[in-house]
Amino acid sequence: MSTPPFEQFASWYEEARRHPGIADASAMALATADKAGRPAVRMVLLKQHDERGFVFFTHLTSPKARDLGETGRAALCFHWAPLGRQVRIDGMVTQVGDDEADAYFATRPRLSQLGAWASRQSQPMGHRFGLEASVARAGAKYVAGPVPRPPHWSGFRLAPEHMEFWREGAFRHHERALYTRTRDGWDHTWLYP
Ligand SMILES: Cc1cc2nc3c(=O)[nH]c(=O)nc-3n(C[C@H](O)[C@H](O)[C@H](O)COP(=O)(O)O)c2cc1C
């Protein structure tokens, strides 16, 4: 395993995407903490990855976005069980540009777009059908033409400082390859499992 970490990730990710036993290879745990250090973790979907980092989209008024605003840091974890693989990534997070968020938002199904307008993510909803009622209102507002991206919905890009590739081994003799970003590239080291 000597390929640089982005190539390594791309290769493992493609294998995971093609694997019939993996329903959604893009699902990843996103860990954040608030300024008091209180951790939180939840699943999000990877929507883009390249040498600049790993992108997911969310509500800017959500607890996760608030954490990211407070610390600028996050960690990701993928687990592709049928392949016996885990990838851990951490680093600094920045909001993507409006053009990038607009471009991705435009690819979403219309009902998902209306859902982004309708949801006040992680706020109490009052009654069970609050979302449906809110989606219906958004649908009435944007009855014709494209649905614009709500200002409270965008993406974040995590630029990795560490990337660790874990491969399951027999008898728990797992293999762990850690890449650490340096000024001009990446350091590579093996870790005990
Ligand atoms: C498989 C899976 C994928 C998800 N993908 C996203 C996502 O891409 N963006 C998002 O905002 N929430 C996503 N969610 C919902 C989040 O896990 C979470 O419930 C929500 O974002 C609120 O998180 P917060 O209160 O910590 O901000 C996903 C949930 C699951 C189970």
The ligand as an SDF file (V2000), in Angstrom:
LIG
                    3D

 31 33  0  0  0  0  0  0  0  0999 V2000
  -27.0710    7.2320    5.7990 C   0  0  0  0  0  0  0  0  0  0  0  0
  -27.3870    8.6450    6.2330 C   0  0  0  0  0  0  0  0  0  0  0  0
  -26.9740    9.6990    5.4400 C   0  0  0  0  0  0  0  0  0  0  0  0
  -27.2220   11.0260    5.8140 C   0  0  0  0  0  0  0  0  0  0  0  0
  -26.7540   12.0320    5.0290 N   0  0  0  0  0  0  0  0  0  0  0  0
  -26.9150   13.3250    5.4380 C   0  0  0  0  0  0  0  0  0  0  0  0
  -26.3140   14.3860    4.6900 C   0  0  0  0  0  0  0  0  0  0  0  0
  -25.6340   14.1850    3.6680 O   0  0  0  0  0  0  0  0  0  0  0  0
  -26.5090   15.6540    5.1410 N   0  0  0  0  0  0  0  0  0  0  0  0
  -27.2370   15.9250    6.2740 C   0  0  0  0  0  0  0  0  0  0  0  0
  -27.3770   17.0970    6.6110 O   0  0  0  0  0  0  0  0  0  0  0  0
  -27.7870   14.9370    7.0070 N   0  0  0  0  0  0  0  0  0  0  0  0
  -27.6360   13.6490    6.6280 C   0  0  0  0  0  0  0  0  0  0  0  0
  -28.1630   12.6200    7.3770 N   0  0  0  0  0  0  0  0  0  0  0  0
  -28.8730   12.9700    8.6430 C   0  0  0  0  0  0  0  0  0  0  0  0
  -27.8230   13.2240    9.7440 C   0  0  0  0  0  0  0  0  0  0  0  0
  -27.3130   11.9800   10.2090 O   0  0  0  0  0  0  0  0  0  0  0  0
  -28.3910   14.0180   10.9390 C   0  0  0  0  0  0  0  0  0  0  0  0
  -29.5250   13.3620   11.4580 O   0  0  0  0  0  0  0  0  0  0  0  0
  -28.7810   15.4410   10.5620 C   0  0  0  0  0  0  0  0  0  0  0  0
  -27.8940   15.9860    9.6020 O   0  0  0  0  0  0  0  0  0  0  0  0
  -28.7830   16.3360   11.8030 C   0  0  0  0  0  0  0  0  0  0  0  0
  -27.4840   16.3650   12.3580 O   0  0  0  0  0  0  0  0  0  0  0  0
  -27.0260   17.4670   13.4400 P   0  0  0  0  0  0  0  0  0  0  0  0
  -28.2240   17.7390   14.3240 O   0  0  0  0  0  0  0  0  0  0  0  0
  -25.9080   16.8190   14.1810 O   0  0  0  0  0  0  0  0  0  0  0  0
  -26.5850   18.6890   12.6830 O   0  0  0  0  0  0  0  0  0  0  0  0
  -27.9420   11.2900    7.0110 C   0  0  0  0  0  0  0  0  0  0  0  0
  -28.3750   10.2150    7.8070 C   0  0  0  0  0  0  0  0  0  0  0  0
  -28.1060    8.9180    7.4180 C   0  0  0  0  0  0  0  0  0  0  0  0
  -28.5700    7.7900    8.3010 C   0  0  0  0  0  0  0  0  0  0  0  0
  1  2  1  0
  2  3  1  0
  2 30  2  0
  3  4  2  0
  4  5  1  0
  4 28  1  0
  5  6  2  0
  6  7  1  0
  6 13  1  0
  7  8  2  0
  7  9  1  0
  9 10  1  0
 10 11  2  0
 10 12  1  0
 12 13  2  0
 13 14  1  0
 14 15  1  0
 14 28  1  0
 15 16  1  0
 16 17  1  0
 16 18  1  0
 18 19  1  0
 18 20  1  0
 20 21  1  0
 20 22  1  0
 22 23  1  0
 23 24  1  0
 24 25  2  0
 24 26  1  0
 24 27  1  0
 28 29  2  0
 29 30  1  0
 30 31  1  0
M  END
$$$$
